[in-house]
Amino acid sequence: MKKTLIIPICFLLTLLAASCAAPPAASGSGESGDTGIPSGIEVVRVATDMTVFDDLKEIEDYSTVIVEAVARKNLGQEVTTSYDYGLKKYLTGAGFTKWEIEVTKVYKGDVKTGDMLPLLLQYYIWTTEDGKKQLITGSYLKPAVKDKKYLVFLIYDDRNKGYWPVCDYEGMFAVPTDDMKAKAKAGTLSQSDFDVYDGETLHYLIPIYREVADKYFS
């Protein structure tokens, strides 16, 4: 297992974070997909250590639960804040959004098909003093999309009563389309073919995904 320190390119000093490009706007509802995230929102990526694994076996061994599941409901977010007496305002701290996912297939763990599990994802929405909303995230995973099916490698967090993906971007995969399966088999898959990750080049993603596709999506 490896741990790599991620250093953002630019910093929003009051948040100790990096401000990055906003996701594309979705038509109709004013939200990006069915994520509960307002379209056009500014994305602020915090500096964080990123956990990655060398191969699929390490991911599987570290996981206590491996399931295919559908994101059913956004259960809200939890955010810690602190008051800065110099700036005379509250600053955001750590936080996450909790989703309810419905298990459709079990590969590992003491769960069964039909169980509803709490999934914790490392992002939340923060509203600034001027009413501007920001998506604060410490991960390259995009927000979950309602009714989308995922393969997730999970570990339970007793304190927060939910399951985290075991690592920053190798613990959650969208169930692929036939086109993605064909590209994975042919060895022509690129990061741009995924719809689960944002950000810079994720060097371990493609090799791990090929292993995942061979074992779970073939």
Secondary structure, DSSP 8 states (H G I E B T S, - for coil): -EEEEE--SS-BTTTTEEEE------SSSSBSTTSS-BTT-EEEEE-EEEEE-SSHHHHHHH-SEEEEEEEEEEEEEEEEEEEETTTTEEEEEEEEEEEEEEEEEEEESS--TT-EEEEEESEEEEE-TTS-EEEEESSSB----TT-EEEEEEEEETTTTEEEESSTTTSEEE---HHHHHHHHHT---GGG-SSB-SS--TTHHHHHHHHHHHH--
